[in-house]
Every structure is written in C-alpha cells, then in structure tokens.
Amino acid sequence: MTVVSVPKNVWTSVTTASADTIIENLGQPEVFISTSPSFADPKKLTITTVQPGQTAYIYSVNKDTTVNVLNEMFDIGTVSAPSVRPESDPNTGVNFLGSDQIQLVTGGVERVLLNTSAMQVSVPITGTAVTQSQTDTTTGRLIKVGDYGLGPGQTSFSSDIDTLVATGFYRLATGAFSTASPTPALSNGDIVSHFYWDTNTSYQVLHKLASGGRMYFRRKSTTWSAWAEFVDLATSQTLTNKTLTAPVINTSITGTAVTQTSADSTAGRLMKVGDFGLGTTTTPDVDANASDLATRIFRSTTAASNPGAAGTWHVAHISRAANANGAQIAIADTNIANAPRIAVRHRGGSVTWSQWHELYGRLNILGTVSQSGGTPTGAVIEQGSNANGRYVRWADGTQICYATIDQLLNNWTTANGAFFFGTSTWTYPAVFSSVLAVINDVQIGDDRITGARNRGTPNNNSVIVELWANTSAASGLQKYSYHVAIGRWF
C-alpha cells in the first residue's frame, strides 16, 4: 500500500500496475477522481478500483490531502511483517512466501503453513471439526488423543456396557454393569474392547483386572449373547458344554487320547511322531507278509516277502480291510550309484498277495536281463558287443545277434559250376538257448553276383556259412559277409 500526497487545486496522476488498484480517500470531503485532468467526468472519491494500466487523476479542493493506493497483488512478507496485516497489529496476518505457500501468522509466529501438498497446523484444533467427547461418533470429525481409549489411557465408563456404540477401549469404573449378560460380574478397572458394526451387530472382549486376568468375549446379533471365556490351558478350567475329564498336558500328551504303540490302529486316537513309520529317522522292521497290517511305512528284510530274493526294501503299506484289500509299494535300499528299484503288489478279498511287479524307467530299463522259472527278474533290455559282433536280449527271452565280418584274407576260389565258393565260421557274440534263424549276405564291389547260406544246421554257439561269387575271389580281395541270428536266450 502506498500513500500518495495530493496538493490542493492541482490534478495529481496515479498510474496503476499490472493488477487492479484500489484508491481510497482518507476523509477529505472535497476530493474528486477523473479519467483525465479535467472536470469533464469527475466523481467524488471514496474508494475506487482502477483497472490495470490505467491512469487516474485526483483533485482536492482548497486543501492538501493524501490518498491510499493499494495494489491488489501483495509482496512477499515475513512472520514479523506479513504480506497482509492490520496497521494496529503489524505482526499478525496473512503472509505470502512464494513457491505456492501461504502462512497464517499471529504474534510474529507461524501458526498454519499451506502449500500444494499439505497443510501444517502448529496450534491445537478446536471446534466442531474435532470430536466433542470421548465417545463422539459424528462422521468426519478428527479424533483427539484419548478419545475411545486410544492414546494415554482408556476412556472411563460407568454405565451399561450393552449401550456402547463407538468402537474403542473402555476402562470400567464403579457402577458399570451389563443388563443382557451380567455374568461375569464387572468391577472397577476391568477393560472392555468394543467393536461396532451396526446397530444390530457388535463384539466385545472383556479383560478382568482381578481373577487372574481372565478374558471373556460375546457377540451381539440384535441381542447380546452370553459371555464365553477364553481357555487358558495353564490353569484348571472347564469349557462350557465340553469337559476335559483327565488331561495330562506337560511337554507331551499321554493317556488314551494318543496311540499306545507305534502300530496302535484305534480310530480317533492322536498319533505320536514315529507311529506307523511317520516322522521317524529309524523305520521299524516289519515282515511285509505279516497279517493284520495297518496302513503304515516300514522296512522289510524278509527275503521271502520282498520283491528281490535278498536285500532290504522300504515298504509303504495301504490297507482297506484287515488281511484283505490292500496294496504295497516297495523301494529297494540300494547304493546311490545303483539305479533305483520300485515294485508294487496288491491283494483283493483274500489274504494272498499278488506277485511283485517291478516298475521300469529310464534308469533301469537297460541292464542285465535275468529270469527265474521263466519270469523276468532283471532289466527289460540288455545289449552288448565283443569281437564276434553285437547282441540284444529282451526280458521275454528273445535274442538277436548280428555282425559284419571282413573276408579280406579268405579264398573263394573253389569252382562249382558258374560260381566260386569259400566258407566262414561265425561264433555268436552271445550264446543262444535255441536258434530260430540265421540270415547271411555277401558284398564284393557292385558288379558281382554273390550269395551266402548256412552250411549245415546252426548250433547255439556258432554257424558255418558258405559264401560264393560269380568270379573267383582270392585272398587280398576286399569282401564282406553280413550275418543276423534270431533265437532265445532262455
């Protein structure tokens, strides 16, 4: 704000800035304002607003005077001299700090700071914006520390706790009671935690100051339920409608509520760690053929009961009826370097088990085939090779041997009609129990007629093969014979 001197009987010009400007007469009765320095359109000056960038002319009749010129844009102030302040109280007012910030200042101290992200209030807030009592439920009001028992202490309550509405924590004073559920009796110092949902639904937890700190709870569904007590197993207490007759609870549970042996199959009992092979690091030894086995896990070392003739097997036994319907899964206890062996068996309505059936996968489908009485007991496929060729054996007894023999040093020079003959003996790379067929062929370049046939009946170890060509094939001439034998290894 600027005070402008106006000499008497002279037009004094006032040019406005970039904002609206207010020109105020300070009390002289004969002061005029005009848009030009003449009396063409004068008006008596009281308070006038002049548009930005315009010039006003002021005239005082017969007396020097002053006017206030107030620009509507305010300067940045300080807490001791706010931007907008009364003349009589210059350290109180509204202060503009720049950077989109406004201060409310009283007595030269910031009380409120407002910016684009928050409002900082440094004096207590009173009035209807905050709760008016410790149980005020007016929506939208700010909660004061201590209301609803939040903060330094619980709200004291000495009336019927059935009537509580506001969610909170209440310390009961002398005179507190409950009409709907009077038991347990309330006493001075008890704490009630009240949780309000709507007029028909609420929850309460009661913390008794005395009685060993016992706790109760109840629920309101239109009407309040009876109090129910939280159970503390460290003390002797009776559960409503559920009485524990003789519990022995220390570091472990004993009595008929738990299994009496590691194989106790009494329905409803709690199992101890180790029962039926569960949770133990030392699985019990049990004969897999034992009668009346309950569902369990065990180790079987009885050769006659196991999938293999010897060794140890871990068995999972699943029983649906005693000595009747059931199944077993066995895993061989072998060195980690060996392929795992898994076998299964089952039984129907009798006590007799089926044979064990071993399962095969990528780690044990190849290996050494074996049998006992015609039943496979080893791998599914066996294959091998030696100087006599290669062989493949299957678990069903089938065997195939094959070989390519270099005949470079053999002579096929014995003439017989139009062909020249020689012989070769092929010893099989694996012995047969019976030979079903031997197939032979010969190759000497691309322009000769060749052939081969068995000479005599092949035996289980070898076969003599007669070889021929339409021209003489002496030693030193490159030639090959090919052989395939099919039969059984058992």
C-alpha positions as CSV (number, residue, x, y, z in Angstrom):
1,M,0.0,0.0,0.0
2,T,1.3,3.5,-0.9
3,V,0.2,6.9,0.5
4,V,0.1,9.5,-2.3
5,S,0.1,13.3,-1.5
6,V,-2.5,15.3,-3.4
7,P,-1.8,19.1,-3.3
8,K,-4.8,21.4,-3.3
9,N,-6.3,22.7,-6.6
10,V,-3.9,20.5,-8.7
11,W,-4.6,17.4,-10.7
12,T,-2.4,14.6,-9.4
13,S,-2.0,11.5,-11.6
14,V,-1.8,7.9,-10.3
15,T,-0.9,5.1,-12.8
16,T,-1.9,1.5,-11.9
17,A,0.3,-1.5,-12.2
18,S,-0.4,-4.9,-13.8
19,A,-3.2,-5.7,-11.3
20,D,-6.3,-3.9,-10.2
21,T,-5.5,-0.9,-7.9
22,I,-7.7,0.5,-5.1
23,I,-7.6,4.2,-4.4
24,E,-9.0,5.3,-1.0
25,N,-9.9,8.8,0.2
26,L,-8.7,9.2,3.8
27,G,-11.5,11.5,4.8
28,Q,-11.2,14.9,2.9
29,P,-14.8,15.7,1.7
30,E,-13.9,17.6,-1.4
31,V,-11.7,15.1,-3.3
32,F,-12.5,14.1,-6.9
33,I,-11.3,11.4,-9.3
34,S,-11.4,11.6,-13.1
35,T,-10.1,9.7,-16.1
36,S,-8.5,12.9,-17.4
37,P,-7.0,16.0,-15.8
38,S,-10.2,18.0,-16.2
39,F,-13.7,18.3,-14.7
40,A,-15.2,16.6,-17.8
41,D,-16.3,13.4,-15.8
42,P,-15.3,13.9,-12.2
43,K,-16.6,11.8,-9.4
44,K,-16.3,12.2,-5.7
45,L,-13.6,9.9,-4.4
46,T,-14.4,7.4,-1.6
47,I,-13.0,4.1,-2.6
48,T,-12.5,3.3,-6.3
49,T,-11.0,0.4,-8.2
50,V,-8.9,1.3,-11.2
51,Q,-8.2,-1.3,-14.0
52,P,-4.6,-2.4,-14.7
53,G,-2.5,0.0,-16.7
54,Q,-4.9,3.0,-16.5
55,T,-4.1,6.4,-15.1
56,A,-6.4,8.2,-12.6
57,Y,-6.4,11.9,-11.8
58,I,-7.2,13.2,-8.3
59,Y,-8.2,16.8,-7.4
60,S,-8.5,18.2,-3.8
61,V,-10.5,21.4,-3.4
62,N,-8.7,24.1,-1.4
63,K,-6.9,21.7,0.9
64,D,-3.8,19.5,0.6
65,T,-4.6,15.8,1.3
66,T,-3.4,12.2,0.9
67,V,-5.0,9.0,-0.5
68,N,-4.1,5.3,-0.1
69,V,-3.2,3.4,-3.3
70,L,-3.4,-0.3,-2.7
71,N,-2.2,-2.7,-5.4
72,E,-4.3,-6.0,-5.3
73,M,-1.0,-8.0,-5.6
74,F,0.8,-8.4,-2.3
75,D,4.5,-8.5,-1.7
76,I,6.3,-11.5,0.0
77,G,6.4,-10.8,3.7
78,T,7.9,-12.2,6.8
79,V,6.5,-13.6,10.1
80,S,7.2,-10.2,11.7
81,A,5.7,-8.3,8.8
82,P,3.1,-10.4,6.9
83,S,2.1,-9.5,3.4
84,V,-1.4,-8.6,4.6
85,R,-1.6,-7.2,8.1
86,P,-3.6,-4.6,10.1
87,E,-1.8,-1.3,10.9
88,S,-2.5,-1.7,14.6
89,D,-1.1,-5.3,14.7
90,P,1.7,-5.5,12.2
91,N,3.0,-8.9,13.1
92,T,-0.3,-10.7,12.6
93,G,-1.9,-11.5,9.3
94,V,-1.6,-13.5,6.0
95,N,1.9,-13.9,4.6
96,F,2.7,-14.9,1.1
97,L,6.0,-16.8,0.9
98,G,6.2,-17.5,-2.8
99,S,6.6,-21.0,-4.3
100,D,2.9,-21.7,-3.8
101,Q,3.0,-21.2,0.0
102,I,0.8,-19.2,2.4
103,Q,1.3,-18.6,6.1
104,L,-1.2,-17.6,8.8
105,V,0.8,-15.6,11.4
106,T,-0.1,-14.4,14.9
107,G,2.2,-12.5,17.2
108,G,5.1,-12.9,14.7
109,V,4.9,-16.8,14.8
110,E,3.8,-19.1,12.1
111,R,0.6,-21.0,13.1
112,V,-0.5,-22.5,9.7
113,L,1.5,-23.3,6.6
114,L,-0.3,-24.3,3.4
115,N,1.3,-25.5,0.2
116,T,0.2,-27.6,-2.7
117,S,0.8,-30.9,-0.9
118,A,-0.1,-30.4,2.7
119,M,-1.3,-28.0,5.5
120,Q,0.8,-27.8,8.6
121,V,-1.0,-26.7,11.7
122,S,1.0,-25.7,14.8
123,V,-1.8,-24.9,17.2
124,P,-4.4,-27.2,18.8
125,I,-7.6,-27.6,16.7
126,T,-10.8,-26.9,18.5
127,G,-14.4,-26.5,17.4
128,T,-16.8,-28.9,15.6
129,A,-14.0,-30.2,13.3
130,V,-12.9,-32.5,16.2
131,T,-14.6,-34.9,18.5
132,Q,-16.6,-33.1,21.2
133,S,-16.4,-36.0,23.7
134,Q,-14.5,-39.3,24.3
135,T,-17.4,-41.2,22.6
136,D,-18.4,-38.7,19.9
137,T,-19.4,-40.8,16.8
138,T,-20.0,-37.8,14.4
139,T,-18.7,-38.9,10.9
140,G,-15.8,-36.9,9.5
141,R,-14.6,-35.3,12.8
142,L,-11.0,-35.6,13.7
143,I,-10.3,-37.9,16.8
144,K,-8.3,-36.3,19.7
145,V,-5.8,-38.3,21.6
146,G,-7.5,-40.2,24.4
147,D,-10.9,-40.5,22.7
148,Y,-12.2,-44.1,22.5
149,G,-9.4,-45.1,24.8
150,L,-6.7,-44.5,22.2
151,G,-3.5,-43.0,23.5
152,P,-2.5,-42.3,27.1
153,G,-5.3,-44.3,28.8
154,Q,-8.7,-45.9,28.4
155,T,-11.9,-43.9,28.5
156,S,-13.7,-44.3,31.8
157,F,-17.1,-45.8,31.5
158,S,-19.6,-46.4,34.4
159,S,-22.9,-47.2,32.7
160,D,-24.5,-50.2,31.0
161,I,-21.8,-51.6,28.5
162,D,-24.7,-53.0,26.5
163,T,-25.3,-49.5,25.2
164,L,-21.8,-48.8,23.9
165,V,-21.7,-47.7,20.3
166,A,-18.3,-46.2,19.4
167,T,-15.6,-48.7,18.7
168,G,-12.8,-48.3,21.4
169,F,-11.2,-49.4,24.6
170,Y,-13.0,-48.6,27.9
171,R,-11.9,-48.8,31.5
172,L,-14.8,-49.7,33.6
173,A,-15.4,-47.5,36.6
174,T,-17.5,-48.3,39.7
175,G,-21.1,-48.6,38.6
176,A,-20.5,-50.3,35.2
177,F,-22.8,-53.2,34.5
178,S,-24.4,-55.3,31.8
179,T,-28.1,-55.9,31.7
180,A,-28.1,-58.5,28.9
181,S,-25.3,-60.7,30.2
182,P,-24.5,-60.0,33.8
183,T,-22.0,-62.9,34.3
184,P,-19.2,-62.4,34.8
185,A,-19.7,-59.5,37.2
186,L,-18.0,-56.3,36.2
187,S,-15.7,-54.5,38.5
188,N,-13.7,-51.3,38.7
189,G,-10.6,-51.4,36.5
190,D,-11.9,-54.1,34.0
191,I,-11.2,-53.3,30.4
192,V,-13.7,-53.7,27.6
193,S,-12.7,-53.7,23.9
194,H,-15.8,-52.8,21.9
195,F,-16.1,-53.3,18.1
196,Y,-19.1,-51.8,16.5
197,W,-20.5,-53.0,13.1
198,D,-24.0,-51.6,13.0
199,T,-27.0,-51.2,15.4
200,N,-27.6,-54.9,15.4
201,T,-24.1,-56.3,15.3
202,S,-21.2,-55.7,17.7
203,Y,-18.4,-57.6,19.5
204,Q,-16.9,-57.2,23.0
205,V,-13.8,-58.6,24.7
206,L,-13.6,-58.3,28.5
207,H,-10.3,-58.2,30.3
208,K,-10.7,-58.8,34.0
209,L,-8.4,-56.9,36.2
210,A,-8.8,-59.4,39.0
211,S,-9.5,-63.2,38.8
212,G,-6.0,-63.9,37.3
213,G,-6.5,-61.7,34.3
214,R,-9.2,-64.0,32.8
215,M,-10.8,-62.9,29.5
216,Y,-14.3,-63.3,28.1
217,F,-16.0,-62.4,24.8
218,R,-19.5,-62.1,23.4
219,R,-21.3,-61.1,20.2
220,K,-24.4,-59.0,19.6
221,S,-26.8,-60.1,16.9
222,T,-29.8,-57.9,17.6
223,T,-29.4,-59.0,21.2
224,W,-26.2,-59.8,23.2
225,S,-25.1,-63.4,23.7
226,A,-23.8,-64.8,27.0
227,W,-20.2,-64.2,27.9
228,A,-17.8,-67.1,26.9
229,E,-14.4,-67.5,28.5
230,F,-11.1,-67.8,26.6
231,V,-9.4,-71.1,27.7
232,D,-6.1,-70.9,29.5
233,L,-4.6,-74.4,29.5
234,A,-2.1,-73.4,32.2
235,T,-4.9,-73.5,34.7
236,S,-7.7,-75.9,35.6
237,Q,-10.8,-74.6,33.8
238,T,-14.0,-76.2,32.5
239,L,-15.1,-75.5,29.0
240,T,-18.8,-74.7,28.6
241,N,-20.5,-78.0,27.4
242,K,-17.1,-79.6,26.8
243,T,-15.3,-81.0,29.8
244,L,-11.8,-82.4,29.7
245,T,-12.0,-85.3,32.2
246,A,-8.4,-86.1,32.8
247,P,-5.9,-84.3,30.5
248,V,-2.2,-84.7,31.2
249,I,-0.5,-81.9,29.2
250,N,3.1,-81.2,30.0
251,T,5.8,-81.5,27.4
252,S,3.9,-84.3,25.7
253,I,0.4,-85.7,25.7
254,T,-0.2,-89.1,27.3
255,G,-3.2,-91.2,28.0
256,T,-5.8,-93.0,25.9
257,A,-6.2,-89.9,23.6
258,V,-3.0,-90.9,21.9
259,T,-1.7,-94.1,20.4
260,Q,-0.4,-96.6,22.9
261,T,2.1,-98.3,20.5
262,S,3.7,-97.5,17.2
263,A,1.1,-99.7,15.4
264,D,-2.0,-98.8,17.5
265,S,-4.9,-98.5,15.0
266,T,-7.6,-97.4,17.4
267,A,-9.8,-95.0,15.5
268,G,-9.8,-91.4,16.7
269,R,-6.5,-91.5,18.7
270,L,-3.8,-88.9,18.0
271,M,-0.6,-90.4,16.6
272,K,2.8,-89.7,18.1
273,V,5.8,-88.9,16.0
274,G,7.2,-92.2,14.8
275,D,3.9,-94.1,14.8
276,F,3.3,-96.1,11.7
277,G,6.8,-95.0,10.5
278,L,5.8,-91.3,10.2
279,G,8.3,-88.7,11.2
280,T,10.9,-91.1,12.4
281,T,14.5,-91.4,11.2
282,T,14.6,-95.1,12.2
283,T,11.9,-97.0,10.3
284,P,10.8,-100.2,12.2
285,D,11.5,-103.6,10.7
286,V,8.3,-105.5,9.8
287,D,7.7,-108.5,7.6
288,A,5.8,-107.3,4.5
289,N,3.7,-110.5,4.6
290,A,2.6,-110.0,8.3
291,S,-1.1,-110.4,9.0
292,D,-3.4,-107.5,10.2
293,L,-1.0,-104.8,9.0
294,A,-2.4,-101.3,9.3
295,T,-1.6,-98.6,6.8
296,R,2.0,-97.7,7.6
297,I,5.6,-97.3,6.4
298,F,8.3,-99.8,7.4
299,R,11.4,-101.6,6.4
300,S,11.3,-105.3,5.3
301,T,14.4,-107.5,5.4
302,T,12.5,-110.8,5.0
303,A,13.7,-112.2,1.7
304,A,10.6,-114.3,1.1
305,S,8.4,-111.3,1.4
306,N,10.4,-108.8,-0.7
307,P,10.5,-108.2,-4.4
308,G,14.1,-109.3,-4.6
309,A,15.5,-112.5,-3.2
310,A,17.8,-110.6,-0.9
311,G,18.4,-107.1,0.4
312,T,16.4,-104.5,2.3
313,W,13.2,-102.8,1.0
314,H,11.3,-99.8,2.3
315,V,7.6,-100.5,2.1
316,A,4.5,-98.3,2.1
317,H,1.5,-100.5,3.1
318,I,-2.0,-99.3,2.3
319,S,-4.8,-101.3,3.9
320,R,-8.5,-101.0,3.2
321,A,-9.6,-104.1,5.2
322,A,-7.7,-106.3,7.6
323,N,-6.0,-109.2,5.8
324,A,-7.9,-108.3,2.6
325,N,-8.0,-105.4,0.2
326,G,-4.7,-103.5,0.1
327,A,-1.6,-102.5,-1.8
328,Q,2.2,-102.2,-1.1
329,I,4.8,-100.1,-2.7
330,A,8.5,-101.2,-2.1
331,I,11.7,-99.2,-2.8
332,A,15.0,-101.1,-2.7
333,D,17.5,-99.8,-0.1
334,T,20.5,-99.7,-2.6
335,N,23.7,-97.7,-3.1
336,I,23.0,-94.3,-4.6
337,A,25.2,-95.3,-7.6
338,N,22.7,-98.0,-8.5
339,A,19.5,-97.5,-10.4
340,P,16.5,-97.2,-8.1
341,R,14.2,-100.3,-7.9
342,I,10.5,-99.8,-7.2
343,A,8.0,-102.6,-7.1
344,V,4.2,-102.9,-6.4
345,R,1.8,-105.6,-5.5
346,H,-1.8,-105.9,-4.3
347,R,-4.4,-108.2,-2.9
348,G,-8.1,-108.4,-3.3
349,G,-10.6,-110.1,-0.9
350,S,-8.2,-112.8,0.3
351,V,-5.0,-112.8,2.4
352,T,-2.9,-113.9,-0.6
353,W,-0.7,-111.2,-2.2
354,S,-0.1,-111.0,-5.9
355,Q,3.4,-111.3,-7.3
356,W,5.6,-108.2,-7.0
357,H,5.7,-106.2,-10.2
358,E,8.8,-104.1,-10.6
359,L,8.5,-100.7,-12.3
360,Y,10.9,-99.6,-15.0
361,G,12.1,-96.2,-16.1
362,R,15.0,-94.6,-17.9
363,L,17.5,-95.6,-15.2
364,N,16.7,-99.3,-15.1
365,I,15.0,-100.3,-18.4
366,L,18.5,-101.1,-19.8
367,G,20.7,-103.5,-17.8
368,T,21.3,-107.2,-17.4
369,V,18.3,-109.3,-18.1
370,S,17.6,-112.3,-15.9
371,Q,14.8,-114.8,-15.2
372,S,13.7,-117.3,-12.7
373,G,11.5,-120.1,-13.8
374,G,10.6,-118.2,-16.9
375,T,9.6,-115.0,-15.0
376,P,11.8,-111.9,-15.8
377,T,13.8,-110.7,-12.7
378,G,16.2,-108.2,-14.3
379,A,16.2,-105.3,-16.8
380,V,13.9,-105.1,-19.8
381,I,16.6,-104.8,-22.4
382,E,20.3,-105.9,-22.4
383,Q,22.7,-105.1,-25.1
384,G,26.4,-105.8,-25.6
385,S,29.2,-106.3,-28.1
386,N,32.6,-108.2,-28.5
387,A,34.9,-109.2,-31.3
388,N,32.2,-111.5,-32.7
389,G,29.6,-108.8,-33.2
390,R,26.7,-107.2,-31.2
391,Y,23.7,-108.7,-29.4
392,V,20.4,-107.6,-27.9
393,R,18.4,-109.6,-25.3
394,W,14.8,-108.8,-24.2
395,A,13.2,-109.8,-20.9
396,D,10.8,-112.1,-22.7
397,G,13.7,-114.4,-23.8
398,T,14.2,-113.1,-27.4
399,Q,17.8,-112.7,-28.5
400,I,19.2,-111.2,-31.7
401,C,22.9,-111.3,-32.7
402,Y,24.4,-109.5,-35.7
403,A,27.9,-109.0,-37.2
404,T,29.8,-107.7,-40.2
405,I,32.9,-109.9,-41.0
406,D,35.8,-108.8,-43.0
407,Q,36.6,-111.6,-45.5
408,L,39.7,-110.0,-47.0
409,L,42.0,-113.0,-46.2
410,N,39.6,-115.7,-47.1
411,N,39.7,-117.5,-50.5
412,W,36.6,-118.0,-52.6
413,T,38.3,-119.9,-55.3
414,T,36.7,-123.4,-55.4
415,A,34.8,-123.6,-58.6
416,N,31.4,-125.3,-58.7
417,G,29.5,-124.7,-61.9
418,A,29.3,-121.0,-62.6
419,F,30.3,-119.9,-59.0
420,F,33.4,-119.9,-56.8
421,F,32.9,-120.9,-53.2
422,G,34.5,-120.4,-49.8
423,T,33.5,-121.0,-46.1
424,S,33.5,-118.9,-42.9
425,T,32.5,-119.8,-39.3
426,W,30.7,-117.1,-37.3
427,T,30.7,-117.5,-33.5
428,Y,27.8,-115.6,-32.0
429,P,28.6,-112.7,-29.6
430,A,26.2,-114.2,-27.1
431,V,25.1,-117.9,-26.6
432,F,21.6,-118.9,-27.5
433,S,19.4,-121.5,-25.7
434,S,17.9,-122.2,-29.1
435,V,18.4,-120.7,-32.6
436,L,15.4,-120.0,-34.8
437,A,17.0,-118.5,-37.9
438,V,20.3,-117.3,-39.3
439,I,20.3,-114.9,-42.2
440,N,23.5,-114.2,-44.3
441,D,24.6,-111.9,-47.1
442,V,27.8,-111.0,-49.0
443,Q,29.2,-107.9,-50.7
444,I,32.1,-107.7,-53.3
445,G,32.0,-104.4,-55.1
446,D,29.0,-103.6,-57.2
447,D,29.2,-105.8,-60.4
448,R,29.4,-109.3,-59.0
449,I,26.7,-111.9,-58.2
450,T,27.2,-113.0,-54.7
451,G,25.4,-115.0,-52.0
452,A,25.7,-116.9,-48.7
453,R,23.9,-119.8,-47.0
454,N,24.2,-121.8,-43.8
455,R,26.2,-125.0,-44.2
456,G,24.5,-127.5,-42.0
457,T,22.3,-126.7,-39.0
458,P,23.4,-123.7,-36.9
459,N,24.1,-124.6,-33.3
460,N,23.7,-122.4,-30.2
461,N,27.2,-121.1,-30.3
462,S,28.1,-120.7,-33.9
463,V,27.3,-121.3,-37.6
464,I,29.3,-122.4,-40.7
465,V,28.4,-120.2,-43.6
466,E,29.1,-121.0,-47.3
467,L,29.9,-117.9,-49.4
468,W,30.1,-117.6,-53.2
469,A,30.5,-115.2,-56.1
470,N,30.3,-115.5,-59.9
471,T,34.0,-114.8,-60.2
472,S,37.0,-116.1,-58.2
473,A,37.6,-114.0,-55.1
474,A,41.1,-114.9,-53.8
475,S,42.7,-113.7,-50.6
476,G,43.6,-110.0,-50.7
477,L,40.4,-109.0,-52.5
478,Q,38.2,-106.8,-50.2
479,K,34.9,-108.5,-49.4
480,Y,32.4,-108.6,-46.5
481,S,29.9,-111.0,-45.1
482,Y,26.8,-110.0,-43.0
483,H,25.0,-112.2,-40.5
484,V,21.9,-112.0,-38.3
485,A,20.8,-114.7,-35.9
486,I,17.5,-114.8,-34.1
487,G,16.5,-117.1,-31.2
488,R,16.1,-117.2,-27.4
489,W,18.5,-116.8,-24.6
490,F,16.2,-118.9,-22.2
